[in-house]
Amino acid sequence: MVMKNIILSGKEAGLLESLIINYGRVVSFKQVKSVFKKDYSEAEIKNKVSKLAKIGWLIRFKKGLYGVVSDIGSLAVNNISDYTICNALNKDSYVAFESALQFHGMFDQMLSETSAITFKRARQYKIKGTEIRFFKIKKELYFGFNREKAGAIGQVNIASKEKTILDILYFRSNAYYAGLVWSMLVKYKQKFDFCLMKRYSKKFNLNVIRQTGFFLEKLGIDAENLEKLVRGKTNYGRMTRESKEYNAKWRLYFDRSVIE
């Protein structure tokens, strides 16, 4: 009985295949209509979409946005990458933080959510047990990502390794994330473009510039051009809210335990 409920007709299978070929694994209702209108009226299309969603071949992400399931053996949203869902929910966003590090092969721990950055509204979704969270950033800081292939079909926006580090420093301010940044810089030193990182960091606030310069200097990377930006400033920055040790050159309170 269960198999009868989920088996597609030849026509339905063909239409879903056409959707994937023409638009990928995540589609809008308008795109569904453009494919289904050859065989169904508008009222019939709505009923067909409702039926396919009910039996699991279409996964509703939000109003007017669906994931197309192609494999009966994995009849669920989990055969569509979280990165793809993320970009489909908000095209003006890029995958960030640990999610981006994981894409770049630098983070192998299991994540409880997929994180992304946007210059639009911060939002949070839960789709079939998957948490997707969007963080809002100033539009002038919305840069530093590339179109990358994620999954079998399609490309999504993923933060570069360098921008990921800076975004973590900008959004996070606790010992865990400071330690994560330092461990990534040490472990993957050969993979980072530090000239690019320094150029990107100049667009951020002084606290990010200070931390970036401090970390790079500890790593043996020349950061004189960043030090010039903070030289003569009377204010100071903090690596974390609890930081107590002071570095006079960078006018930064830091945690020694992070870099030892």
C-alpha positions in Angstrom: 0.0 0.0 0.0 2.8 2.4 0.9 4.5 1.9 -2.5 1.2 2.6 -4.3 1.0 6.0 -2.5 4.4 7.1 -3.7 4.7 5.6 -7.1 4.6 8.2 -9.9 2.8 7.8 -13.2 5.0 8.0 -16.3 3.8 11.5 -17.1 4.5 12.7 -13.5 8.0 11.2 -13.6 8.7 12.9 -16.9 7.5 16.3 -15.6 9.7 16.1 -12.5 12.6 15.1 -14.7 12.0 18.1 -16.9 11.8 20.4 -13.9 15.3 19.2 -12.7 16.8 19.4 -16.2 15.5 22.9 -16.8 15.6 24.5 -13.3 17.6 22.2 -10.9 16.6 20.6 -7.7 14.9 23.7 -6.1 12.1 25.3 -8.1 9.5 28.0 -7.8 5.8 27.5 -8.3 6.1 29.7 -11.5 8.8 27.3 -12.8 6.5 24.3 -12.0 3.7 25.9 -13.9 5.9 26.6 -17.0 6.6 22.8 -17.2 3.2 21.4 -16.2 1.1 23.8 -18.3 1.6 21.6 -21.4 -0.4 18.9 -19.7 -2.6 20.5 -17.1 -4.8 23.5 -16.5 -3.9 26.0 -13.8 -6.4 24.4 -11.4 -5.1 21.0 -12.2 -1.5 22.2 -11.7 -2.3 23.4 -8.1 -3.9 20.0 -7.4 -1.0 18.1 -8.9 1.6 20.1 -6.9 -0.5 19.5 -3.7 -0.5 15.8 -4.4 3.2 15.5 -5.2 4.0 17.5 -2.0 1.7 15.2 0.0 3.4 12.0 -1.1 6.9 13.5 -0.8 8.1 14.1 -4.4 8.0 17.8 -3.9 9.3 19.3 -0.6 7.8 22.6 0.4 10.5 25.0 1.7 8.4 28.1 1.9 5.4 29.5 0.0 6.0 29.1 -3.7 9.4 27.2 -3.3 9.9 23.5 -3.6 12.6 20.9 -3.6 12.3 18.1 -6.3 13.1 14.6 -5.0 14.5 12.4 -7.7 15.4 9.2 -5.9 12.7 6.9 -4.4 15.4 5.4 -2.3 16.0 8.7 -0.5 12.5 10.2 -0.6 13.3 13.2 1.6 14.9 16.6 1.6 18.2 15.1 2.6 19.1 14.2 -1.0 19.2 18.0 -1.8 22.3 19.7 -0.3 21.8 22.2 2.5 23.8 24.6 0.6 21.4 24.4 -2.4 18.4 24.9 -0.1 20.1 27.8 1.6 20.8 29.7 -1.6 17.3 28.9 -2.9 15.7 30.4 0.2 17.7 33.6 -0.3 19.6 34.2 -3.5 21.2 37.3 -2.0 23.2 35.2 0.5 26.3 33.1 0.8 27.1 30.1 3.0 29.3 31.2 5.9 31.1 30.3 9.2 31.6 26.6 9.9 29.3 25.7 7.0 31.8 27.4 4.6 34.8 25.9 6.4 33.2 22.5 6.0 32.7 23.1 2.3 36.4 23.9 2.0 37.4 20.7 3.8 38.6 22.5 7.0 35.9 21.5 9.5 34.8 18.0 10.0 32.5 18.2 13.0 28.8 17.6 12.7 26.8 20.9 12.4 23.4 21.6 13.9 22.7 24.3 11.4 23.7 25.6 8.0 24.7 29.3 8.3 24.6 32.0 5.7 25.1 35.7 5.4 22.8 38.2 3.6 22.3 42.0 3.4 18.6 41.3 3.7 16.6 40.4 6.7 18.0 37.9 9.2 15.8 34.8 9.2 15.7 31.2 10.5 14.1 28.2 8.9 13.6 24.6 9.9 13.1 22.3 7.0 12.6 18.6 7.6 14.8 18.8 10.7 17.4 21.0 9.0 18.1 24.4 10.6 19.1 27.1 8.2 20.0 30.5 9.6 20.6 33.8 7.8 22.7 36.5 9.5 22.4 40.1 8.3 25.5 42.1 7.4 26.0 45.6 6.1 25.8 45.7 2.3 29.3 47.1 2.0 30.6 43.9 3.7 28.6 41.6 1.4 31.4 40.3 -0.7 34.1 37.7 -0.7 32.2 34.7 -1.9 32.3 32.6 -5.1 29.9 30.5 -7.1 30.8 26.9 -6.2 29.4 23.5 -7.3 27.5 22.0 -4.4 25.8 18.6 -4.9 25.1 16.9 -8.2 23.3 19.9 -9.8 23.8 23.6 -9.6 26.1 26.2 -8.0 25.7 28.2 -4.8 27.4 31.1 -3.2 30.1 30.1 -0.7 32.3 32.4 1.3 36.0 32.2 0.4 38.3 30.8 3.1 39.7 34.3 3.8 36.3 36.0 4.1 35.0 33.2 6.3 37.7 33.9 8.9 36.9 37.7 8.8 33.2 37.0 9.1 33.7 34.9 12.2 35.8 37.7 13.8 33.1 40.2 12.9 30.1 38.2 14.1 31.5 36.1 16.9 33.4 37.3 20.0 34.1 34.4 22.4 37.0 32.1 23.2 35.7 29.2 21.2 35.5 31.2 17.9 38.8 33.0 18.6 40.4 29.5 19.1 38.7 28.2 15.9 40.1 31.1 13.9 43.6 30.5 15.3 43.5 26.8 14.7 42.4 27.2 11.1 45.1 29.8 10.4 47.8 27.5 11.9 46.6 24.2 10.4 45.8 25.5 6.9 48.4 28.2 6.7 49.4 27.1 3.2 45.9 27.3 1.9 45.1 30.9 2.7 45.8 33.9 0.5 46.9 36.3 3.3 47.3 39.2 0.9 43.6 38.8 0.0 42.7 38.4 3.7 44.5 41.6 4.6 42.9 43.5 1.7 39.4 42.2 2.7 40.0 43.0 6.4 40.5 46.7 5.6 36.8 47.0 4.8 35.8 45.9 8.3 35.8 47.8 11.6 39.0 48.4 13.6 38.3 45.5 16.0 38.4 43.0 13.1 41.5 44.8 11.6 43.2 44.6 15.0 42.4 40.9 15.5 43.4 40.0 11.9 46.8 41.8 12.3 47.4 40.3 15.7 46.7 36.8 14.5 48.8 37.2 11.3 51.7 38.6 13.2 51.7 35.7 15.6 51.6 33.4 12.5 54.7 35.1 11.1 52.9 37.0 8.3 53.7 40.6 7.7 50.8 42.8 8.8 52.5 46.2 8.8 49.8 47.7 6.4 47.1 46.7 8.9 49.1 48.1 11.8 49.3 51.5 10.1 45.5 51.6 10.1 45.3 51.3 13.9 48.4 53.3 14.8 47.6 56.4 16.7 44.0 55.4 17.5 43.0 56.0 21.1 40.4 53.3 21.4 41.0 49.6 21.8 39.5 46.3 20.8 38.7 43.0 22.4 39.2 39.5 21.1 36.4 38.3 23.5 34.4 40.0 26.2 36.5 38.3 28.9 39.9 39.1 27.3 42.2 40.7 29.9 45.8 40.6 28.5 46.7 43.7 26.5 48.8 44.0 23.4 49.9 47.7 23.1 50.9 47.5 19.4 47.4 46.4 18.3 45.6 48.1 21.2 43.8 44.8 21.7 42.8 42.8 24.7 43.4 39.1 24.0 43.3 35.7 25.6 46.7 34.1 25.7 45.2 30.6 26.0 43.8 31.0 22.5 47.2 31.2 20.8 49.1 28.8 23.0 
